[in-house]
Amino acid sequence: MKRAALLPIALLTACAGAPAPQRAPVAPLPAAPRPAVAAPAVAAAQPVSAPAELAFVLRIAHPKRSWNNAAQLLPSSALVFSMGSTDPTKRLEPAVGPDLAEIVDLDRPLDIAFLGTTRDHVVASLSVAEQEVPRLADRFVLSELKEHPGLLRVERARDAEPDEEAPPWACAFDPGERRGGARLLCGEDVEDIETAAAYLVQVVAREPLDADARIELSERTLRQAVEEATATDDADEDDGRAEALGQELAAGFLRDIERLNVDLTWGRADVEVGLTLRFASRRSPLTLAFVPAAAQDAAPPPAFFRLPADTAVAFHTQGASRAELAPVREAVFKALRDDMIDDGYDETRLDQVLDRLGTLALTGGPLVVGAGANGAAAEKALAAYQRDKGAPRARKAARLALQGWVLASVEEPAQTWISGVKELLQRGDELDKLKRSAPKDGARKDDEDKQNTTHAIVRAPASLPAGTLHVELRSRPLTKGAPPAHTTHLYVVPAGQRTWLGIGEDDAALVARLRVAVDPGRDEGTLGAAPDMDVLRRRGTLAGGLFSLAGVALLTASGDTPEALDEAAKGLAALAALPARGAVATPLAVTSEVLDSGAARLDVRVRLTHAGIQDAIALLAR
């Protein structure tokens, strides 16, 4: 039955952002004469473009410092074991030989290009210690590559024994055009070096790097992602128009992307990971929705800090404008309409329902969403279920314990939502009565056919504000593989000019969280009173939030089938064995900027603490 899907859809709006603070540009190095070993510069050189085979580039600003930071942060991991020596120079020797490893300056940038469709061809561009540059011809036998003037292949060290085994990697010097700009380029073969050298030295090495490490995806890799997103050969014919729309929107979003970088910055006790997307335009509906023209001094919606303190996953956004959301709204509603008509719903009544839904969903403006679940209760109930899987009561209790609660807040009067939800329920009933018993040929068999859902408007608890709407959505199984009978509670709660919505199966837990959120005089028990919230209060971020491994695991475990309950039990057991049990809250912030040219930028920043990283590594190592 499609009607049950309409209410969650009404909670959706699109993400947005505000301009990111600009970093000061790195001052260019002063020009200096080329070393004596350099060949004459080629006159009127053409601009260097990225190699056609380039997949991505990894840049490390301070290799030695990053190596030491990683060793301190990950002392017990398999990664540290693979590092071997604490001196990164020693790790270079097996690849390039001790003589070349000795002249590399690992306090200065290291750039690595990954080539080929499988990224199995690698070329490293290493900084040469400035004091070593005048002596390169004295220490090594060099030969100029004829097709690449100025690129000097290292044949061998001058004091090497004739029968000494050559290092596995081939290497060449580019002395550079400025003081301190000499680079040592190494790869598995000379052809790879010739392919990537000019781009690594003349383009990549000259770009400022304001993070400790960065991965830069090439245009080729982005285009390949677009092709994969638009490929339909393997698509399921029964996925329907909604699935096709998702692929189309994703492909359009990827086409707008001009550049994608992933940054890593080391802190005293944490690591900041950043994702930067640069868009050539905002032609696609998703780009308009996710990268809106937002106020630069936007502050997080106050409702975000009214969420309960035990919220495991939380998100806020200022929201795109109604005009920026119009293309997405039109496409989503058309796909939903077409699918429901194929499933046998009456067009006239369906249009009435969708028109009313359109007054609530994807209308723009601020949105706050938070979710949580009782992990201790879930572990206890799952343990009881594991002891007696044959008992229906144990299965029902385990499933219920996994069902968390979701709160959402919009900056609109509650009466708009209360009247809208009531009308949607009424029109949904009328829509169901006129549905054809047999859908059109070729229509999908929806998963919702496994259960039947009815609704009832019931009295709201006296502990919630007057005028609160309380709806019970009562579901019962129709097939053997369906979830057991259950009731989901939906609340629409007035809070001045703000509206809170709550959804969950555990009515008492849901009401308790709503009471915390709507009581302006009750700060205790809210996110706003929790420690370390200053990072989420910064102005200029249009979207942000927090999450934890345990929260994500709990909220994604359904428990609708015995197999799902077994999987949830394994997942929670794995979390319980982690150093911090996956409970570390990880904050994230999103900023965006739209330029007059039509180009745009989106930045996502995530701060990972030492404890959170240890949990993630331990989980991945299992």
C-alpha positions in Angstrom: 0.0 0.0 0.0 1.6 3.3 -1.1 -0.2 5.5 1.3 2.0 4.5 4.2 5.0 6.0 2.4 3.5 9.4 2.0 3.9 10.6 5.6 7.7 10.0 5.8 8.0 11.8 2.5 6.4 14.8 4.0 9.3 15.2 6.4 11.9 15.7 3.6 13.5 18.9 2.5 16.8 19.4 0.7 20.2 20.2 2.2 21.9 23.6 1.9 25.0 25.4 3.1 26.8 28.7 3.7 30.1 30.0 2.3 33.2 28.4 3.8 35.9 30.6 5.3 38.7 31.4 2.8 42.2 30.4 3.7 45.1 32.8 2.9 47.0 31.7 -0.2 50.4 30.2 0.2 53.1 32.7 -0.9 55.0 31.4 -4.0 58.7 30.6 -3.6 61.1 33.1 -5.1 62.4 32.4 -8.5 66.0 31.1 -8.8 68.3 30.1 -11.6 68.1 26.5 -12.6 70.9 24.2 -11.3 73.8 23.5 -13.6 72.5 20.0 -14.3 69.3 21.3 -15.8 68.7 21.3 -19.5 67.7 24.6 -21.2 64.0 25.5 -20.8 61.8 24.9 -23.8 60.5 28.2 -25.2 56.8 29.0 -25.3 55.9 25.8 -23.5 52.3 24.8 -23.8 50.2 24.5 -20.6 50.4 21.1 -19.1 47.2 19.1 -18.7 46.5 16.0 -16.6 47.5 12.7 -18.2 44.6 10.8 -19.9 45.4 7.8 -17.7 45.3 9.7 -14.4 42.9 8.3 -11.8 43.8 10.5 -8.8 46.6 12.2 -7.0 47.6 11.8 -3.3 49.4 14.8 -1.8 51.1 14.8 1.6 52.4 18.2 2.8 54.8 16.9 5.5 55.4 13.1 5.0 57.6 12.7 8.1 55.2 14.5 10.4 52.2 12.6 9.0 54.1 9.3 9.4 54.8 10.2 13.1 51.3 11.3 13.8 49.9 8.1 12.3 52.3 6.0 14.4 51.2 7.8 17.6 47.5 7.7 16.7 47.4 4.0 15.6 50.0 2.3 17.9 48.1 -1.0 18.1 46.9 -1.3 14.5 48.0 -3.6 11.8 49.0 -0.4 9.8 51.7 0.4 12.3 53.0 -3.1 12.1 53.3 -2.7 8.3 55.2 0.5 8.8 58.1 -1.3 10.2 60.8 1.3 11.1 59.7 4.6 12.7 61.9 6.4 10.2 60.0 6.8 6.9 63.2 7.2 5.0 64.0 3.6 5.7 60.7 2.6 3.9 62.0 4.4 0.7 65.2 2.4 0.5 63.8 -0.9 -0.8 62.0 0.9 -3.6 64.6 3.5 -4.8 67.8 2.4 -3.1 69.6 4.0 -0.1 71.5 6.7 -2.1 68.3 8.2 -3.5 66.4 7.8 -0.3 69.1 9.8 1.5 68.6 12.9 -0.6 64.8 13.0 -0.3 63.4 15.7 2.0 60.4 14.2 3.8 59.7 17.4 5.6 58.5 18.8 2.3 55.6 17.8 0.0 55.2 14.3 -1.5 52.8 13.8 -4.5 51.8 10.5 -5.9 49.9 10.0 -9.2 47.8 6.8 -9.6 47.4 5.9 -13.3 45.3 3.4 -15.2 41.8 2.0 -14.9 42.8 -0.2 -12.0 45.1 2.5 -10.4 47.9 -0.1 -10.4 50.5 2.3 -12.0 52.1 4.7 -9.5 54.4 7.6 -9.9 55.8 9.4 -6.9 57.1 12.9 -6.9 59.4 13.5 -3.9 61.1 16.8 -2.8 64.9 16.8 -3.1 66.8 18.3 -0.3 67.9 21.8 -1.4 71.6 21.3 -0.4 71.8 18.1 -2.5 70.7 19.7 -5.8 74.2 21.1 -6.9 75.7 17.7 -6.3 73.3 15.5 -8.2 75.6 15.1 -11.2 78.5 14.2 -8.9 76.6 11.5 -7.0 74.6 9.9 -9.8 75.1 8.9 -13.4 72.3 10.8 -15.2 71.0 10.7 -18.8 68.6 13.1 -20.4 65.3 11.7 -21.7 65.3 12.9 -25.3 61.6 13.4 -25.6 61.4 15.2 -22.2 64.1 17.9 -22.1 65.2 18.6 -18.5 64.1 15.2 -17.2 67.2 13.3 -16.1 67.0 9.6 -15.6 69.1 8.1 -12.8 71.1 5.3 -14.2 72.9 4.4 -11.0 74.8 5.9 -8.1 78.4 6.8 -9.1 79.9 4.7 -6.3 77.7 1.7 -6.9 79.3 -1.6 -7.5 79.1 -2.9 -11.1 77.2 -6.0 -10.1 75.0 -4.3 -7.5 71.4 -5.1 -7.9 69.3 -2.1 -9.2 66.3 -0.9 -7.1 62.9 -2.1 -8.4 61.7 1.5 -9.2 63.1 3.6 -12.0 63.8 7.3 -11.1 64.5 10.6 -12.8 65.2 14.1 -11.6 63.4 17.3 -12.6 65.7 20.1 -11.3 62.8 22.6 -11.2 62.6 26.2 -12.3 62.8 27.7 -8.8 65.0 27.3 -5.7 64.0 24.2 -3.8 61.8 23.0 -6.6 63.9 19.9 -7.6 61.9 16.7 -7.6 62.7 13.0 -7.7 60.2 11.1 -9.8 60.0 7.4 -9.3 57.8 4.6 -10.8 57.8 1.0 -11.8 58.9 2.0 -15.3 60.2 5.0 -17.2 57.1 5.2 -19.4 54.9 5.9 -16.3 57.4 8.6 -15.2 57.3 10.3 -18.7 53.5 10.2 -18.6 53.1 11.9 -15.2 56.2 14.0 -14.7 55.3 17.3 -16.3 51.8 17.3 -14.6 53.2 16.4 -11.2 56.0 19.0 -11.3 54.6 21.9 -13.2 50.9 21.7 -12.0 50.5 19.7 -8.8 53.7 20.7 -7.0 52.9 24.4 -7.6 49.4 24.3 -6.1 49.2 25.3 -2.5 48.3 22.6 0.0 46.5 23.8 3.1 45.9 20.4 4.6 48.3 17.7 5.8 47.2 15.3 3.1 44.8 15.4 0.1 43.4 13.1 -2.5 42.4 14.8 -5.7 40.2 12.9 -8.1 40.8 13.4 -11.8 38.2 14.5 -14.3 38.5 11.1 -15.9 37.6 9.3 -12.7 34.6 11.6 -12.2 33.4 11.0 -15.8 33.8 7.3 -15.2 31.6 7.6 -12.1 28.9 9.4 -14.3 29.0 6.6 -16.8 28.6 3.9 -14.1 25.7 5.9 -12.6 23.9 6.1 -16.0 24.5 2.5 -17.0 21.2 0.7 -17.2 22.3 -2.7 -18.6 22.3 -4.2 -15.1 19.3 -2.3 -13.8 16.3 -4.2 -12.5 13.4 -3.7 -14.7 11.0 -4.0 -11.8 12.7 -1.1 -9.8 10.1 1.4 -11.2 10.4 5.0 -12.0 11.5 6.1 -8.6 14.7 4.0 -9.0 15.3 5.3 -12.5 14.8 8.8 -11.2 17.4 8.2 -8.5 19.9 7.1 -11.1 19.1 10.1 -13.3 19.4 12.6 -10.5 22.7 11.1 -9.3 24.1 11.2 -12.8 23.2 14.8 -13.3 24.7 15.7 -9.9 28.0 14.0 -10.9 28.0 15.8 -14.3 28.0 19.1 -12.5 31.1 18.2 -10.4 34.3 19.7 -11.7 36.6 18.6 -9.0 36.5 16.4 -5.8 39.1 16.6 -3.1 39.4 14.7 0.2 41.6 16.4 2.9 43.1 15.2 6.1 44.4 17.5 8.8 46.1 16.3 12.0 45.2 18.0 15.3 46.5 17.6 18.8 44.0 14.9 19.7 41.9 14.5 16.6 41.9 14.3 12.9 39.7 16.5 10.6 38.6 14.9 7.3 37.2 17.2 4.7 35.4 16.5 1.4 35.3 19.4 -1.1 33.2 19.3 -4.2 33.6 22.0 -6.8 30.8 22.4 -9.3 31.2 23.8 -12.8 27.5 24.7 -12.7 24.2 24.0 -10.8 22.3 22.6 -13.8 21.1 19.4 -12.0 18.2 19.4 -9.6 20.3 17.8 -6.9 23.0 20.4 -7.2 20.5 23.2 -6.8 19.0 21.5 -3.7 22.3 20.6 -2.0 24.3 23.7 -2.9 21.9 26.6 -2.5 22.7 30.3 -2.5 22.7 30.7 1.3 23.4 33.5 3.8 27.1 33.7 4.7 26.4 34.3 8.4 23.7 31.6 8.9 23.5 30.1 12.3 22.3 26.6 13.2 18.6 26.4 13.8 17.9 26.7 17.6 15.8 23.6 17.4 18.9 21.5 16.8 20.0 22.1 20.4 16.6 21.2 21.7 17.1 17.6 20.6 17.4 15.1 23.5 20.9 14.5 24.8 20.8 10.8 24.0 20.3 11.6 20.3 22.6 9.2 18.4 22.3 10.7 14.9 21.4 14.4 14.4 21.3 16.7 11.4 20.3 20.3 10.7 20.1 22.5 7.6 19.0 26.0 6.8 17.4 24.4 3.7 17.3 25.5 0.1 14.7 27.9 -1.2 11.4 26.7 -2.6 12.6 27.9 -6.1 15.8 25.9 -5.8 13.9 22.8 -4.7 11.3 23.1 -7.5 13.1 20.8 -10.1 13.6 18.1 -7.5 10.1 18.4 -6.2 8.6 18.2 -9.7 10.8 15.1 -10.6 10.1 13.3 -7.3 6.3 13.8 -7.4 6.1 12.8 -11.1 8.0 9.6 -10.5 5.8 8.8 -7.4 2.6 9.6 -9.3 3.6 7.3 -12.3 4.6 4.4 -10.0 1.3 4.7 -8.0 -0.8 4.8 -11.2 0.9 1.7 -12.4 0.0 0.1 -9.1 -3.6 0.7 -9.7 -4.4 4.0 -7.9 -7.0 6.4 -9.3 -5.4 9.4 -11.1 -7.9 12.0 -9.9 -7.7 11.1 -6.2 -4.0 10.5 -6.4 -3.5 14.1 -7.8 -5.5 15.4 -4.8 -3.2 13.6 -2.4 0.0 14.7 -4.1 -1.2 18.3 -4.3 -1.8 18.3 -0.5 1.5 16.6 0.1 3.2 19.2 -2.0 2.2 21.9 0.6 4.3 20.1 3.2 7.2 18.3 1.5 10.2 19.9 -0.3 9.0 23.4 0.4 12.3 24.8 1.6 13.5 26.3 4.9 15.2 25.0 8.0 15.0 21.4 9.1 16.2 19.6 12.1 16.2 15.8 12.4 17.4 13.6 15.3 17.2 9.9 16.0 18.1 7.5 18.8 17.6 4.1 20.3 18.2 2.3 23.6 21.3 0.3 23.0 21.4 -1.4 26.4 17.8 -2.5 26.1 18.5 -3.8 22.5 21.5 -5.9 23.7 19.5 -7.4 26.5 16.4 -8.2 24.4 18.6 -9.7 21.6 20.5 -11.9 24.1 17.1 -13.2 25.4 16.0 -13.9 21.8 19.2 -15.8 21.1 18.6 -18.0 24.1 15.0 -18.8 23.0 14.5 -18.2 19.3 11.4 -20.3 19.1 9.4 -18.0 21.4 7.3 -15.4 19.6 7.3 -13.2 22.6 11.1 -13.1 22.6 11.2 -12.2 18.9 8.6 -9.5 19.3 10.5 -8.0 22.3 13.8 -8.1 20.4 12.3 -6.4 17.4 10.7 -3.7 19.5 13.9 -2.9 21.3 15.6 -2.2 18.0 13.0 0.3 16.9 14.3 3.7 17.8 12.6 7.1 17.7 12.9 10.0 15.3 12.2 13.6 16.0 12.0 16.4 13.3 11.4 20.1 13.6 10.3 22.7 11.0 10.0 26.4 11.5 6.3 26.5 10.6 3.1 26.7 12.7 1.8 23.3 13.8 -1.7 23.9 12.5 -0.3 23.7 8.9 1.0 20.3 9.6 -1.9 19.0 11.8 -4.4 19.9 9.1 -2.2 18.6 6.4 -1.6 15.2 8.0 -5.3 14.8 8.8 -6.3 15.6 5.2 -3.6 13.2 3.9 -4.9 10.4 6.0 -8.5 11.0 4.9 -7.6 11.3 1.2 -5.4 8.3 1.5 -8.3 6.2 2.7 -10.4 7.3 -0.2 -7.5 6.6 -2.5 -7.2 3.0 -1.2 -10.9 2.3 -1.7 -10.7 3.2 -5.4 -7.5 1.2 -6.1 -7.8 -1.5 -8.7 -7.4 -5.0 -7.3 -4.9 -5.9 -10.1 -2.1 -3.4 -11.1 -1.2 -2.8 -14.7 0.9 -5.4 -16.5 4.6 -5.0 -15.7 4.0 -3.0 -12.5 6.3 -3.8 -9.6 5.2 -5.9 -6.7 5.8 -3.6 -3.8 7.3 -4.7 -0.5 4.4 -3.0 1.2 2.1 -5.7 -0.1 3.5 -7.9 2.7 1.6 -6.0 5.3 -1.6 -3.9 5.7 -1.5 -0.6 7.5 -4.5 1.3 8.9 -4.6 4.5 11.0 -6.5 5.9 13.9 -6.4 9.4 15.5 -6.2 8.9 19.3 -5.9 11.1 22.3 -2.5 12.7 22.9 -0.9 12.4 26.4 -1.7 15.3 28.7 2.1 15.8 29.2 2.4 17.2 25.6 1.1 20.7 24.6 -2.5 21.2 23.9 -3.5 20.7 20.3 -1.0 17.8 19.8 -2.0 15.4 17.0 -1.5 11.7 17.8 -1.9 9.1 15.1 -1.5 5.4 15.4 -0.4 3.5 12.3 -1.4 -0.1 12.9 0.3 -2.7 10.7 -0.5 -6.4 10.4 1.3 -9.1 8.3 -0.2 -10.4 5.1 2.5 -12.8 4.1 4.8 -15.2 5.9 7.9 -13.1 5.5 6.3 -9.9 6.7 7.2 -8.1 10.0 5.0 -9.1 13.0 2.0 -6.9 13.9 3.1 -3.6 15.3 1.9 0.0 15.9 3.9 3.1 14.9 3.1 6.4 16.7 3.1 9.7 14.9 3.0 13.0 16.8 2.6 16.5 15.5 3.4 18.9 18.4 3.0 22.7 18.5 5.8 24.7 20.0 5.0 28.4 19.2 5.8 29.1 15.6 7.8 25.8 15.4 6.4 22.3 14.9 7.9 19.1 16.2 7.2 15.7 14.7 7.9 12.4 16.3 7.8 8.9 14.9 8.4 5.6 16.8 7.0 2.3 18.0 7.9 2.8 21.7 5.3 5.4 22.6 6.6 6.1 26.1 10.2 6.7 24.9 8.9 8.9 22.0 6.8 11.0 24.3 9.6 11.5 26.8 11.9 12.8 24.1 9.2 15.1 22.7 8.6 16.6 26.2 12.3 17.5 26.4 12.3 19.1 22.9 9.2 21.3 23.3 9.8 22.6 26.9 11.7 25.9 26.5 12.5 26.0 30.2 14.1 22.6 30.3 17.6 22.7 29.0 18.9 19.7 31.0 18.7 16.6 28.9 19.2 18.5 25.6 22.0 18.6 23.1 22.5 22.2 24.0 23.5 21.3 27.5 25.8 18.5 26.4 29.6 19.2 26.4 31.7 19.9 23.3 28.8 21.5 21.4 30.7 24.7 20.6 31.9 23.2 17.3 28.3 22.8 16.2 27.3 26.4 17.1 29.6 28.1 14.6 28.0 30.6 12.3 28.5 30.3 8.6 27.7 26.6 8.5 24.4 25.9 6.9 24.2 22.2 7.7 25.8 20.0 10.3 25.2 17.4 12.9 26.7 14.4 14.7 26.7 10.6 14.6 28.2 7.6 16.3 29.0 4.1 15.1 26.7 2.6 17.7 23.9 5.0 16.8 24.1 4.2 13.1 24.2 0.5 13.7 21.2 0.6 16.0 19.1 2.8 13.7 19.8 0.7 10.6 18.9 -2.7 12.3 15.3 -3.5 11.5 14.8 -6.9 13.2 11.8 -7.6 10.9 12.9 -11.1 10.2 14.7 -13.8 12.3 17.7 -13.4 9.9 17.7 -9.6 10.6 17.6 -10.2 14.3 20.6 -12.5 14.1 22.5 -9.9 12.0 21.6 -7.2 14.6 22.9 -9.4 17.4 26.2 -9.9 15.7 26.5 -6.2 15.0 25.9 -5.1 18.5 28.2 -7.8 19.9 31.0 -6.4 17.6 30.3 -2.8 18.9 30.4 -4.0 22.5 33.9 -5.3 21.9 35.3 -2.0 20.6 37.5 0.2 22.9 34.8 2.9 23.2 31.8 0.6 22.3 31.2 2.8 19.2 29.6 5.5 21.4 31.9 8.4 20.4 30.0 11.3 18.9 31.5 12.6 15.7 30.5 16.1 14.6 30.3 17.3 11.0 29.8 20.6 9.4 28.7 21.5 5.8 29.3 24.9 4.1 28.6 26.0 0.5 29.2 28.9 -1.8 27.6 29.9 -5.1 29.7 32.2 -7.4 28.3 34.8 -9.8 29.6 32.7 -12.7 27.2 29.9 -11.7 30.0 27.7 -10.3 29.7 26.5 -6.7 31.5 24.7 -3.9 30.4 22.3 -1.2 32.6 21.5 1.9 31.9 18.7 4.4 34.1 18.6 7.5 34.2 15.7 9.9 36.2 15.7 13.2 37.4 12.3 14.3 38.7 11.9 17.8 41.4 9.4 18.9 38.8 7.2 20.6 36.6 7.2 17.5 39.4 6.3 15.2 40.4 3.5 17.4 36.9 2.2 17.3 36.7 2.4 13.5 40.0 0.6 13.1 39.1 -2.1 15.5 35.7 -2.6 13.7 37.4 -2.8 10.2 40.0 -5.2 11.5 37.4 -7.8 12.5 
